[in-house]
């Protein structure tokens, strides 16, 4: 199981209609095949500049790869993400085993 | 429920005894009162420079605050973390509700 997450800050004002529209479009990524446990998050630490996060789980790398190249994901990145996200950090993790 | 996480890179070589010792000390943080669902993580995205992560859940801010000021946590930060971590990013999140 791979947990994929991204934390980000938008170019929109907090609480704006544009923010809500972005978040609804982001939430629609949950319908892409293979996406599990999709979560829309509020980032609350004062120790970074991010306001929101998305988190999802993939059973394996090939399912993750299929998500990355899925037309709905590609369209979201090209038409929405690149235009409306001010800064972001991707974090992916698996359970650690020594 | 607040999820507290931190992703980091150590000064130690990957797979070294020093790395293993650090991780075992980090894992001991799970015994501090109030810490829930403690996870030791391997960071696997090539889009950042972190190798590991810690994740834990607190039921509320006051429990989180008590963890931060707990003597075992303070000692770990002062005696281990500050000496052995090369870089890190804290990320805390709660479920987003519009």
N, CA and C atoms of all chains as a GROMACS GRO file, in nm:
protein
  588
    1UNK      N    1   0.085  -0.121   0.000
    1UNK     CA    2   0.000   0.000   0.000
    1UNK      C    3   0.088   0.125   0.000
    2UNK      N    4   0.064   0.210  -0.098
    2UNK     CA    5   0.138   0.337  -0.107
    2UNK      C    6   0.041   0.451  -0.076
    3UNK      N    7   0.076   0.535   0.020
    3UNK     CA    8  -0.004   0.654   0.047
    3UNK      C    9   0.058   0.771  -0.028
    4UNK      N   10  -0.021   0.831  -0.117
    4UNK     CA   11   0.023   0.948  -0.193
    4UNK      C   12  -0.045   1.070  -0.132
    5UNK      N   13   0.033   1.172  -0.102
    5UNK     CA   14  -0.029   1.295  -0.050
    5UNK      C   15   0.039   1.416  -0.111
    6UNK      N   16  -0.037   1.523  -0.116
    6UNK     CA   17   0.020   1.651  -0.161
    6UNK      C   18  -0.044   1.761  -0.076
    7UNK      N   19   0.041   1.850  -0.028
    7UNK     CA   20  -0.004   1.963   0.053
    7UNK      C   21   0.023   2.090  -0.025
    8UNK      N   22  -0.070   2.185  -0.018
    8UNK     CA   23  -0.062   2.298  -0.111
    8UNK      C   24  -0.128   2.424  -0.058
    9UNK      N   25  -0.092   2.532  -0.123
    9UNK     CA   26  -0.152   2.664  -0.097
    9UNK      C   27  -0.206   2.714  -0.230
   10UNK      N   28  -0.327   2.766  -0.229
   10UNK     CA   29  -0.390   2.815  -0.352
   10UNK      C   30  -0.361   2.963  -0.374
   11UNK      N   31  -0.386   3.007  -0.498
   11UNK     CA   32  -0.374   3.150  -0.526
   11UNK      C   33  -0.500   3.224  -0.481
   12UNK      N   34  -0.604   3.149  -0.443
   12UNK     CA   35  -0.733   3.208  -0.407
   12UNK      C   36  -0.738   3.251  -0.260
   13UNK      N   37  -0.828   3.344  -0.231
   13UNK     CA   38  -0.849   3.385  -0.092
   13UNK      C   39  -0.913   3.273  -0.014
   14UNK      N   40  -0.874   3.263   0.115
   14UNK     CA   41  -0.938   3.162   0.202
   14UNK      C   42  -1.089   3.189   0.210
   15UNK      N   43  -1.166   3.083   0.189
   15UNK     CA   44  -1.311   3.095   0.198
   15UNK      C   45  -1.380   3.146   0.073
   16UNK      N   46  -1.303   3.168  -0.033
   16UNK     CA   47  -1.361   3.223  -0.157
   16UNK      C   48  -1.434   3.116  -0.237
   17UNK      N   49  -1.520   3.164  -0.329
   17UNK     CA   50  -1.589   3.071  -0.420
   17UNK      C   51  -1.488   2.998  -0.508
   18UNK      N   52  -1.383   3.067  -0.548
   18UNK     CA   53  -1.281   3.005  -0.634
   18UNK      C   54  -1.211   2.891  -0.560
   19UNK      N   55  -1.187   2.912  -0.432
   19UNK     CA   56  -1.128   2.806  -0.350
   19UNK      C   57  -1.221   2.685  -0.344
   20UNK      N   58  -1.348   2.710  -0.318
   20UNK     CA   59  -1.446   2.601  -0.308
   20UNK      C   60  -1.456   2.524  -0.440
   21UNK      N   61  -1.450   2.598  -0.552
   21UNK     CA   62  -1.459   2.533  -0.682
   21UNK      C   63  -1.336   2.446  -0.706
   22UNK      N   64  -1.219   2.498  -0.671
   22UNK     CA   65  -1.097   2.418  -0.684
   22UNK      C   66  -1.109   2.289  -0.604
   23UNK      N   67  -1.151   2.302  -0.480
   23UNK     CA   68  -1.157   2.185  -0.391
   23UNK      C   69  -1.259   2.082  -0.441
   24UNK      N   70  -1.368   2.128  -0.501
   24UNK     CA   71  -1.466   2.033  -0.554
   24UNK      C   72  -1.409   1.959  -0.674
   25UNK      N   73  -1.331   2.030  -0.756
   25UNK     CA   74  -1.266   1.964  -0.870
   25UNK      C   75  -1.160   1.864  -0.821
   26UNK      N   76  -1.087   1.902  -0.716
   26UNK     CA   77  -0.987   1.810  -0.660
   26UNK      C   78  -1.055   1.685  -0.603
   27UNK      N   79  -1.168   1.705  -0.536
   27UNK     CA   80  -1.239   1.593  -0.475
   27UNK      C   81  -1.285   1.492  -0.580
   28UNK      N   82  -1.309   1.540  -0.702
   28UNK     CA   83  -1.356   1.452  -0.809
   28UNK      C   84  -1.249   1.351  -0.852
   29UNK      N   85  -1.123   1.378  -0.814
   29UNK     CA   86  -1.015   1.282  -0.845
   29UNK      C   87  -1.039   1.148  -0.777
   30UNK      N   88  -1.121   1.149  -0.673
   30UNK     CA   89  -1.148   1.025  -0.598
   30UNK      C   90  -1.219   0.920  -0.683
   31UNK      N   91  -1.278   0.964  -0.794
   31UNK     CA   92  -1.352   0.868  -0.878
   31UNK      C   93  -1.263   0.796  -0.979
   32UNK      N   94  -1.136   0.836  -0.987
   32UNK     CA   95  -1.044   0.769  -1.080
   32UNK      C   96  -1.016   0.627  -1.030
   33UNK      N   97  -1.024   0.529  -1.119
   33UNK     CA   98  -1.007   0.390  -1.076
   33UNK      C   99  -0.876   0.366  -0.999
   34UNK      N  100  -0.884   0.289  -0.892
   34UNK     CA  101  -0.766   0.255  -0.815
   34UNK      C  102  -0.740   0.344  -0.696
   35UNK      N  103  -0.806   0.460  -0.692
   35UNK     CA  104  -0.788   0.553  -0.580
   35UNK      C  105  -0.864   0.501  -0.458
   36UNK      N  106  -0.792   0.482  -0.348
   36UNK     CA  107  -0.856   0.435  -0.225
   36UNK      C  108  -0.839   0.535  -0.113
   37UNK      N  109  -0.932   0.536  -0.019
   37UNK     CA  110  -0.927   0.618   0.102
   37UNK      C  111  -0.892   0.763   0.071
   38UNK      N  112  -0.959   0.821  -0.028
   38UNK     CA  113  -0.933   0.960  -0.067
   38UNK      C  114  -0.976   1.055   0.044
   39UNK      N  115  -0.888   1.148   0.078
   39UNK     CA  116  -0.921   1.245   0.183
   39UNK      C  117  -0.880   1.386   0.141
   40UNK      N  118  -0.972   1.477   0.164
   40UNK     CA  119  -0.942   1.620   0.148
   40UNK      C  120  -0.909   1.671   0.287
   41UNK      N  121  -0.793   1.737   0.300
   41UNK     CA  122  -0.740   1.771   0.432
   41UNK      C  123  -0.719   1.921   0.448
   42UNK      N  124  -0.729   1.965   0.571
   42UNK     CA  125  -0.690   2.101   0.605
   42UNK      C  126  -0.556   2.092   0.677
   43UNK      N  127  -0.456   2.164   0.627
   43UNK     CA  128  -0.324   2.161   0.689
   43UNK      C  129  -0.324   2.266   0.801
   44UNK      N  130  -0.287   2.225   0.922
   44UNK     CA  131  -0.305   2.314   1.038
   44UNK      C  132  -0.175   2.348   1.111
   45UNK      N  133  -0.062   2.297   1.066
   45UNK     CA  134   0.064   2.332   1.133
   45UNK      C  135   0.108   2.472   1.092
   46UNK      N  136   0.149   2.554   1.188
   46UNK     CA  137   0.205   2.686   1.152
   46UNK      C  138   0.348   2.676   1.100
   47UNK      N  139   0.404   2.554   1.096
   47UNK     CA  140   0.544   2.536   1.059
   47UNK      C  141   0.564   2.511   0.909
   48UNK      N  142   0.460   2.534   0.831
   48UNK     CA  143   0.474   2.534   0.685
   48UNK      C  144   0.372   2.631   0.628
   49UNK      N  145   0.373   2.652   0.498
   49UNK     CA  146   0.286   2.753   0.439
   49UNK      C  147   0.164   2.693   0.367
   50UNK      N  148   0.141   2.564   0.384
   50UNK     CA  149   0.032   2.499   0.312
   50UNK      C  150  -0.101   2.510   0.389
   51UNK      N  151  -0.210   2.514   0.313
   51UNK     CA  152  -0.344   2.527   0.372
   51UNK      C  153  -0.428   2.401   0.360
   52UNK      N  154  -0.400   2.322   0.256
   52UNK     CA  155  -0.483   2.205   0.227
   52UNK      C  156  -0.396   2.086   0.192
   53UNK      N  157  -0.459   1.970   0.187
   53UNK     CA  158  -0.390   1.850   0.142
   53UNK      C  159  -0.487   1.754   0.077
   54UNK      N  160  -0.434   1.670  -0.007
   54UNK     CA  161  -0.507   1.555  -0.062
   54UNK      C  162  -0.428   1.432  -0.024
   55UNK      N  163  -0.498   1.328   0.015
   55UNK     CA  164  -0.432   1.202   0.048
   55UNK      C  165  -0.512   1.087  -0.012
   56UNK      N  166  -0.442   0.989  -0.064
   56UNK     CA  167  -0.509   0.873  -0.123
   56UNK      C  168  -0.415   0.753  -0.116
   57UNK      N  169  -0.473   0.635  -0.129
   57UNK     CA  170  -0.394   0.512  -0.120
   57UNK      C  171  -0.405   0.430  -0.247
   58UNK      N  172  -0.292   0.372  -0.287
   58UNK     CA  173  -0.287   0.282  -0.403
   58UNK      C  174  -0.233   0.146  -0.356
   59UNK      N  175  -0.289   0.038  -0.407
   59UNK     CA  176  -0.242  -0.094  -0.364
   59UNK      C  177  -0.102  -0.127  -0.412
   60UNK      N  178  -0.059  -0.066  -0.523
   60UNK     CA  179   0.074  -0.094  -0.577
   60UNK      C  180   0.117   0.018  -0.672
   61UNK      N  181   0.242   0.012  -0.716
   61UNK     CA  182   0.298   0.119  -0.799
   61UNK      C  183   0.228   0.128  -0.935
   62UNK      N  184   0.188   0.015  -0.990
   62UNK     CA  185   0.126   0.019  -1.123
   62UNK      C  186  -0.010   0.090  -1.118
   63UNK      N  187  -0.083   0.073  -1.009
   63UNK     CA  188  -0.211   0.144  -0.995
   63UNK      C  189  -0.186   0.294  -0.978
   64UNK      N  190  -0.081   0.326  -0.903
   64UNK     CA  191  -0.042   0.467  -0.885
   64UNK      C  192  -0.003   0.527  -1.021
   65UNK      N  193   0.074   0.454  -1.097
   65UNK     CA  194   0.116   0.502  -1.230
   65UNK      C  195  -0.005   0.524  -1.320
   66UNK      N  196  -0.102   0.432  -1.313
   66UNK     CA  197  -0.222   0.445  -1.397
   66UNK      C  198  -0.302   0.570  -1.359
   67UNK      N  199  -0.305   0.601  -1.230
   67UNK     CA  200  -0.370   0.725  -1.183
   67UNK      C  201  -0.299   0.847  -1.241
   68UNK      N  202  -0.166   0.845  -1.234
   68UNK     CA  203  -0.089   0.960  -1.282
   68UNK      C  204  -0.114   0.989  -1.429
   69UNK      N  205  -0.133   0.886  -1.507
   69UNK     CA  206  -0.151   0.905  -1.651
   69UNK      C  207  -0.298   0.901  -1.693
   70UNK      N  208  -0.389   0.885  -1.598
   70UNK     CA  209  -0.532   0.882  -1.632
   70UNK      C  210  -0.574   1.018  -1.689
   71UNK      N  211  -0.653   1.019  -1.796
   71UNK     CA  212  -0.690   1.147  -1.860
   71UNK      C  213  -0.755   1.247  -1.765
   72UNK      N  214  -0.833   1.201  -1.670
   72UNK     CA  215  -0.898   1.295  -1.577
   72UNK      C  216  -0.794   1.361  -1.486
   73UNK      N  217  -0.693   1.283  -1.444
   73UNK     CA  218  -0.587   1.340  -1.360
   73UNK      C  219  -0.502   1.437  -1.441
   74UNK      N  220  -0.466   1.396  -1.562
   74UNK     CA  221  -0.383   1.481  -1.648
   74UNK      C  222  -0.455   1.613  -1.678
   75UNK      N  223  -0.586   1.604  -1.706
   75UNK     CA  224  -0.663   1.726  -1.735
   75UNK      C  225  -0.671   1.816  -1.612
   76UNK      N  226  -0.690   1.756  -1.495
   76UNK     CA  227  -0.695   1.836  -1.372
   76UNK      C  228  -0.564   1.910  -1.350
   77UNK      N  229  -0.453   1.840  -1.366
   77UNK     CA  230  -0.321   1.903  -1.346
   77UNK      C  231  -0.301   2.018  -1.444
   78UNK      N  232  -0.331   1.991  -1.571
   78UNK     CA  233  -0.304   2.090  -1.676
   78UNK      C  234  -0.397   2.210  -1.668
   79UNK      N  235  -0.523   2.185  -1.643
   79UNK     CA  236  -0.624   2.291  -1.656
   79UNK      C  237  -0.659   2.360  -1.524
   80UNK      N  238  -0.633   2.292  -1.413
   80UNK     CA  239  -0.673   2.347  -1.283
   80UNK      C  240  -0.551   2.368  -1.193
   81UNK      N  241  -0.482   2.259  -1.162
   81UNK     CA  242  -0.371   2.263  -1.066
   81UNK      C  243  -0.265   2.367  -1.103
   82UNK      N  244  -0.214   2.359  -1.226
   82UNK     CA  245  -0.104   2.447  -1.265
   82UNK      C  246  -0.144   2.595  -1.264
   83UNK      N  247  -0.273   2.621  -1.278
   83UNK     CA  248  -0.320   2.760  -1.281
   83UNK      C  249  -0.356   2.816  -1.144
   84UNK      N  250  -0.385   2.728  -1.048
   84UNK     CA  251  -0.447   2.777  -0.925
   84UNK      C  252  -0.368   2.745  -0.798
   85UNK      N  253  -0.260   2.667  -0.811
   85UNK     CA  254  -0.180   2.631  -0.693
   85UNK      C  255  -0.056   2.719  -0.686
   86UNK      N  256  -0.037   2.784  -0.571
   86UNK     CA  257   0.075   2.876  -0.554
   86UNK      C  258   0.203   2.801  -0.519
   87UNK      N  259   0.191   2.700  -0.433
   87UNK     CA  260   0.306   2.618  -0.395
   87UNK      C  261   0.257   2.485  -0.338
   88UNK      N  262   0.342   2.384  -0.348
   88UNK     CA  263   0.298   2.252  -0.302
   88UNK      C  264   0.416   2.163  -0.269
   89UNK      N  265   0.387   2.055  -0.197
   89UNK     CA  266   0.488   1.954  -0.163
   89UNK      C  267   0.422   1.817  -0.169
   90UNK      N  268   0.478   1.729  -0.250
   90UNK     CA  269   0.427   1.593  -0.255
   90UNK      C  270   0.502   1.508  -0.152
   91UNK      N  271   0.429   1.421  -0.087
   91UNK     CA  272   0.486   1.327   0.010
   91UNK      C  273   0.420   1.192  -0.014
   92UNK      N  274   0.498   1.090  -0.040
   92UNK     CA  275   0.443   0.954  -0.057
   92UNK      C  276   0.509   0.863   0.047
   93UNK      N  277   0.432   0.774   0.104
   93UNK     CA  278   0.496   0.688   0.204
   93UNK      C  279   0.436   0.548   0.208
   94UNK      N  280   0.519   0.460   0.259
   94UNK     CA  281   0.480   0.322   0.286
   94UNK      C  282   0.520   0.292   0.430
   95UNK      N  283   0.463   0.191   0.492
   95UNK     CA  284   0.507   0.155   0.626
   95UNK      C  285   0.656   0.118   0.624
   96UNK      N  286   0.729   0.161   0.726
   96UNK     CA  287   0.871   0.127   0.731
   96UNK      C  288   0.890  -0.008   0.798
   97UNK      N  289   0.972  -0.091   0.737
   97UNK     CA  290   1.007  -0.218   0.801
   97UNK      C  291   1.157  -0.237   0.792
   98UNK      N  292   1.219  -0.257   0.906
   98UNK     CA  293   1.366  -0.269   0.911
   98UNK      C  294   1.410  -0.406   0.864
   99UNK      N  295  -0.983   1.506   1.570
   99UNK     CA  296  -0.860   1.426   1.554
   99UNK      C  297  -0.758   1.505   1.471
  100UNK      N  298  -0.640   1.523   1.527
  100UNK     CA  299  -0.532   1.593   1.456
  100UNK      C  300  -0.424   1.490   1.422
  101UNK      N  301  -0.388   1.483   1.295
  101UNK     CA  302  -0.276   1.397   1.254
  101UNK      C  303  -0.151   1.483   1.247
  102UNK      N  304  -0.052   1.446   1.326
  102UNK     CA  305   0.077   1.515   1.326
  102UNK      C  306   0.177   1.427   1.252
  103UNK      N  307   0.247   1.485   1.156
  103UNK     CA  308   0.350   1.407   1.086
  103UNK      C  309   0.473   1.492   1.062
  104UNK      N  310   0.584   1.425   1.051
  104UNK     CA  311   0.709   1.492   1.017
  104UNK      C  312   0.788   1.400   0.925
  105UNK      N  313   0.839   1.456   0.817
  105UNK     CA  314   0.919   1.381   0.720
  105UNK      C  315   1.060   1.436   0.725
  106UNK      N  316   1.159   1.346   0.715
  106UNK     CA  317   1.295   1.390   0.744
  106UNK      C  318   1.400   1.306   0.674
  107UNK      N  319   1.518   1.364   0.671
  107UNK     CA  320   1.639   1.299   0.619
  107UNK      C  321   1.743   1.302   0.731
  108UNK      N  322   1.808   1.189   0.754
  108UNK     CA  323   1.908   1.180   0.860
  108UNK      C  324   2.048   1.214   0.808
  109UNK      N  325   2.138   1.242   0.902
  109UNK     CA  326   2.278   1.263   0.865
  109UNK      C  327   2.348   1.129   0.845
  110UNK      N  328   2.281   1.018   0.883
  110UNK     CA  329   2.342   0.886   0.876
  110UNK      C  330   2.327   0.822   0.739
  111UNK      N  331   2.415   0.727   0.710
  111UNK     CA  332   2.405   0.650   0.585
  111UNK      C  333   2.282   0.561   0.589
  112UNK      N  334   2.219   0.543   0.471
  112UNK     CA  335   2.105   0.453   0.463
  112UNK      C  336   2.149   0.312   0.500
  113UNK      N  337   2.072   0.251   0.590
  113UNK     CA  338   2.101   0.114   0.631
  113UNK      C  339   2.206   0.102   0.740
  114UNK      N  340   2.253   0.213   0.793
  114UNK     CA  341   2.359   0.209   0.895
  114UNK      C  342   2.302   0.175   1.033
  115UNK      N  343   2.392   0.133   1.122
  115UNK     CA  344   2.352   0.108   1.260
  115UNK      C  345   2.303   0.237   1.326
  116UNK      N  346   2.366   0.349   1.292
  116UNK     CA  347   2.326   0.477   1.351
  116UNK      C  348   2.184   0.512   1.309
  117UNK      N  349   2.149   0.483   1.185
  117UNK     CA  350   2.012   0.505   1.136
  117UNK      C  351   1.913   0.419   1.216
  118UNK      N  352   1.947   0.291   1.231
  118UNK     CA  353   1.858   0.199   1.303
  118UNK      C  354   1.839   0.244   1.447
  119UNK      N  355   1.947   0.293   1.508
  119UNK     CA  356   1.937   0.338   1.647
  119UNK      C  357   1.847   0.462   1.657
  120UNK      N  358   1.864   0.554   1.564
  120UNK     CA  359   1.777   0.673   1.562
  120UNK      C  360   1.631   0.631   1.551
  121UNK      N  361   1.602   0.541   1.458
  121UNK     CA  362   1.464   0.502   1.433
  121UNK      C  363   1.403   0.430   1.554
  122UNK      N  364   1.486   0.353   1.625
  122UNK     CA  365   1.432   0.286   1.744
  122UNK      C  366   1.402   0.387   1.853
  123UNK      N  367   1.484   0.491   1.864
  123UNK     CA  368   1.456   0.597   1.962
  123UNK      C  369   1.330   0.675   1.922
  124UNK      N  370   1.315   0.699   1.792
  124UNK     CA  371   1.195   0.769   1.744
  124UNK      C  372   1.070   0.686   1.773
  125UNK      N  373   1.081   0.555   1.751
  125UNK     CA  374   0.966   0.467   1.771
  125UNK      C  375   0.920   0.467   1.917
  126UNK      N  376   1.014   0.494   2.009
  126UNK     CA  377   0.980   0.495   2.152
  126UNK      C  378   0.888   0.612   2.188
  127UNK      N  379   0.877   0.712   2.099
  127UNK     CA  380   0.785   0.824   2.123
  127UNK      C  381   0.640   0.777   2.130
  128UNK      N  382   0.616   0.660   2.072
  128UNK     CA  383   0.479   0.607   2.068
  128UNK      C  384   0.425   0.577   2.208
  129UNK      N  385   0.514   0.566   2.307
  129UNK     CA  386   0.470   0.532   2.443
  129UNK      C  387   0.429   0.656   2.523
  130UNK      N  388   0.449   0.774   2.466
  130UNK     CA  389   0.409   0.897   2.537
  130UNK      C  390   0.256   0.902   2.542
  131UNK      N  391   0.199   0.934   2.659
  131UNK     CA  392   0.053   0.934   2.673
  131UNK      C  393  -0.016   1.023   2.570
  132UNK      N  394  -0.126   0.973   2.513
  132UNK     CA  395  -0.206   1.051   2.419
  132UNK      C  396  -0.173   1.025   2.274
  133UNK      N  397  -0.057   0.962   2.248
  133UNK     CA  398  -0.016   0.933   2.110
  133UNK      C  399  -0.097   0.815   2.057
  134UNK      N  400  -0.167   0.836   1.946
  134UNK     CA  401  -0.245   0.728   1.886
  134UNK      C  402  -0.197   0.697   1.746
  135UNK      N  403  -0.218   0.575   1.703
  135UNK     CA  404  -0.189   0.530   1.566
  135UNK      C  405  -0.050   0.574   1.520
  136UNK      N  406   0.050   0.552   1.604
  136UNK     CA  407   0.188   0.590   1.571
  136UNK      C  408   0.241   0.504   1.456
  137UNK      N  409   0.299   0.570   1.357
  137UNK     CA  410   0.354   0.497   1.243
  137UNK      C  411   0.492   0.549   1.206
  138UNK      N  412   0.582   0.455   1.185
  138UNK     CA  413   0.713   0.486   1.130
  138UNK      C  414   0.704   0.460   0.980
  139UNK      N  415   0.740   0.561   0.900
  139UNK     CA  416   0.714   0.556   0.756
  139UNK      C  417   0.843   0.567   0.675
  140UNK      N  418   0.839   0.508   0.558
  140UNK     CA  419   0.945   0.530   0.459
  140UNK      C  420   0.888   0.623   0.353
  141UNK      N  421   0.958   0.733   0.329
  141UNK     CA  422   0.912   0.829   0.228
  141UNK      C  423   0.966   0.782   0.093
  142UNK      N  424   0.879   0.768  -0.006
  142UNK     CA  425   0.920   0.705  -0.132
  142UNK      C  426   0.904   0.794  -0.255
  143UNK      N  427   0.855   0.916  -0.238
  143UNK     CA  428   0.843   1.004  -0.355
  143UNK      C  429   0.980   1.060  -0.393
  144UNK      N  430   1.012   1.059  -0.524
  144UNK     CA  431   1.138   1.122  -0.567
  144UNK      C  432   1.127   1.274  -0.573
  145UNK      N  433   1.008   1.328  -0.540
  145UNK     CA  434   0.985   1.472  -0.554
  145UNK      C  435   1.014   1.551  -0.426
  146UNK      N  436   1.081   1.485  -0.332
  146UNK     CA  437   1.132   1.557  -0.216
  146UNK      C  438   1.258   1.484  -0.169
  147UNK      N  439   1.325   1.540  -0.070
  147UNK     CA  440   1.453   1.483  -0.028
  147UNK      C  441   1.444   1.401   0.101
  148UNK      N  442   1.323   1.374   0.148
  148UNK     CA  443   1.307   1.303   0.275
  148UNK      C  444   1.310   1.152   0.256
  149UNK      N  445   1.358   1.083   0.358
  149UNK     CA  446   1.369   0.936   0.353
  149UNK      C  447   1.271   0.864   0.446
  150UNK      N  448   1.232   0.933   0.554
  150UNK     CA  449   1.149   0.870   0.657
  150UNK      C  450   1.040   0.966   0.702
  151UNK      N  451   0.946   0.910   0.776
  151UNK     CA  452   0.843   0.993   0.837
  151UNK      C  453   0.793   0.931   0.965
  152UNK      N  454   0.738   1.016   1.050
  152UNK     CA  455   0.666   0.971   1.169
  152UNK      C  456   0.526   1.029   1.158
  153UNK      N  457   0.427   0.950   1.194
  153UNK     CA  458   0.289   0.998   1.192
  153UNK      C  459   0.220   0.950   1.318
  154UNK      N  460   0.137   1.038   1.374
  154UNK     CA  461   0.062   1.000   1.497
  154UNK      C  462  -0.063   1.085   1.504
  155UNK      N  463  -0.158   1.039   1.583
  155UNK     CA  464  -0.286   1.109   1.595
  155UNK      C  465  -0.310   1.150   1.739
  156UNK      N  466  -0.367   1.271   1.753
  156UNK     CA  467  -0.408   1.322   1.885
  156UNK      C  468  -0.556   1.354   1.880
  157UNK      N  469  -0.628   1.325   1.990
  157UNK     CA  470  -0.772   1.352   1.987
  157UNK      C  471  -0.806   1.500   1.988
  158UNK      N  472  -0.716   1.583   2.041
  158UNK     CA  473  -0.742   1.727   2.046
  158UNK      C  474  -0.610   1.802   2.066
  159UNK      N  475  -0.618   1.936   2.058
  159UNK     CA  476  -0.497   2.018   2.065
  159UNK      C  477  -0.428   2.010   2.200
  160UNK      N  478  -0.506   1.997   2.306
  160UNK     CA  479  -0.443   1.994   2.439
  160UNK      C  480  -0.359   1.867   2.458
  161UNK      N  481  -0.405   1.756   2.400
  161UNK     CA  482  -0.326   1.633   2.407
  161UNK      C  483  -0.198   1.646   2.324
  162UNK      N  484  -0.212   1.712   2.209
  162UNK     CA  485  -0.096   1.740   2.122
  162UNK      C  486   0.004   1.829   2.197
  163UNK      N  487  -0.047   1.932   2.262
  163UNK     CA  488   0.040   2.023   2.338
  163UNK      C  489   0.113   1.948   2.450
  164UNK      N  490   0.041   1.857   2.515
  164UNK     CA  491   0.102   1.780   2.625
  164UNK      C  492   0.214   1.690   2.573
  165UNK      N  493   0.195   1.635   2.453
  165UNK     CA  494   0.301   1.556   2.388
  165UNK      C  495   0.423   1.644   2.362
  166UNK      N  496   0.398   1.762   2.307
  166UNK     CA  497   0.510   1.850   2.272
  166UNK      C  498   0.596   1.886   2.392
  167UNK      N  499   0.532   1.901   2.506
  167UNK     CA  500   0.606   1.943   2.625
  167UNK      C  501   0.641   1.826   2.718
  168UNK      N  502   0.604   1.705   2.678
  168UNK     CA  503   0.636   1.587   2.761
  168UNK      C  504   0.789   1.570   2.769
  169UNK      N  505   0.843   1.543   2.889
  169UNK     CA  506   0.989   1.533   2.905
  169UNK      C  507   1.056   1.434   2.809
  170UNK      N  508   0.990   1.323   2.778
  170UNK     CA  509   1.051   1.226   2.686
  170UNK      C  510   1.062   1.283   2.544
  171UNK      N  511   0.960   1.359   2.503
  171UNK     CA  512   0.964   1.422   2.371
  171UNK      C  513   1.070   1.531   2.367
  172UNK      N  514   1.072   1.613   2.471
  172UNK     CA  515   1.169   1.723   2.477
  172UNK      C  516   1.312   1.667   2.476
  173UNK      N  517   1.334   1.560   2.552
  173UNK     CA  518   1.468   1.500   2.558
  173UNK      C  519   1.506   1.442   2.421
  174UNK      N  520   1.410   1.378   2.355
  174UNK     CA  521   1.439   1.322   2.222
  174UNK      C  522   1.478   1.433   2.125
  175UNK      N  523   1.403   1.543   2.125
  175UNK     CA  524   1.433   1.653   2.034
  175UNK      C  525   1.572   1.710   2.062
  176UNK      N  526   1.599   1.735   2.190
  176UNK     CA  527   1.724   1.802   2.227
  176UNK      C  528   1.846   1.711   2.209
  177UNK      N  529   1.833   1.584   2.244
  177UNK     CA  530   1.950   1.496   2.250
  177UNK      C  531   1.969   1.411   2.125
  178UNK      N  532   1.862   1.391   2.048
  178UNK     CA  533   1.870   1.301   1.933
  178UNK      C  534   1.838   1.376   1.803
  179UNK      N  535   1.716   1.430   1.797
  179UNK     CA  536   1.667   1.492   1.673
  179UNK      C  537   1.760   1.602   1.623
  180UNK      N  538   1.791   1.697   1.709
  180UNK     CA  539   1.869   1.814   1.666
  180UNK      C  540   2.010   1.776   1.622
  181UNK      N  541   2.060   1.663   1.670
  181UNK     CA  542   2.195   1.620   1.635
  181UNK      C  543   2.200   1.531   1.511
  182UNK      N  544   2.089   1.466   1.476
  182UNK     CA  545   2.096   1.360   1.376
  182UNK      C  546   2.007   1.381   1.253
  183UNK      N  547   1.925   1.486   1.255
  183UNK     CA  548   1.836   1.512   1.141
  183UNK      C  549   1.895   1.623   1.054
  184UNK      N  550   1.908   1.593   0.925
  184UNK     CA  551   1.968   1.689   0.832
  184UNK      C  552   1.867   1.792   0.784
  185UNK      N  553   1.744   1.747   0.757
  185UNK     CA  554   1.637   1.839   0.716
  185UNK      C  555   1.504   1.772   0.741
  186UNK      N  556   1.400   1.854   0.758
  186UNK     CA  557   1.269   1.797   0.788
  186UNK      C  558   1.157   1.894   0.753
  187UNK      N  559   1.037   1.839   0.747
  187UNK     CA  560   0.915   1.919   0.722
  187UNK      C  561   0.804   1.863   0.807
  188UNK      N  562   0.745   1.947   0.888
  188UNK     CA  563   0.628   1.904   0.966
  188UNK      C  564   0.501   1.932   0.887
  189UNK      N  565   0.408   1.839   0.895
  189UNK     CA  566   0.277   1.852   0.830
  189UNK      C  567   0.172   1.803   0.931
  190UNK      N  568   0.077   1.888   0.964
  190UNK     CA  569  -0.033   1.845   1.053
  190UNK      C  570  -0.164   1.865   0.979
  191UNK      N  571  -0.254   1.773   0.994
  191UNK     CA  572  -0.381   1.792   0.922
  191UNK      C  573  -0.500   1.736   0.996
  192UNK      N  574  -0.614   1.794   0.960
  192UNK     CA  575  -0.744   1.748   1.007
  192UNK      C  576  -0.832   1.728   0.884
  193UNK      N  577  -0.938   1.650   0.895
  193UNK     CA  578  -1.028   1.637   0.779
  193UNK      C  579  -1.083   1.775   0.741
  194UNK      N  580  -1.094   1.800   0.611
  194UNK     CA  581  -1.148   1.929   0.567
  194UNK      C  582  -1.299   1.921   0.559
  195UNK      N  583  -1.365   2.021   0.613
  195UNK     CA  584  -1.511   2.028   0.597
  195UNK      C  585  -1.548   2.170   0.555
  196UNK      N  586  -1.616   2.179   0.443
  196UNK     CA  587  -1.652   2.311   0.389
  196UNK      C  588  -1.768   2.374   0.466
   0.00000   0.00000   0.00000
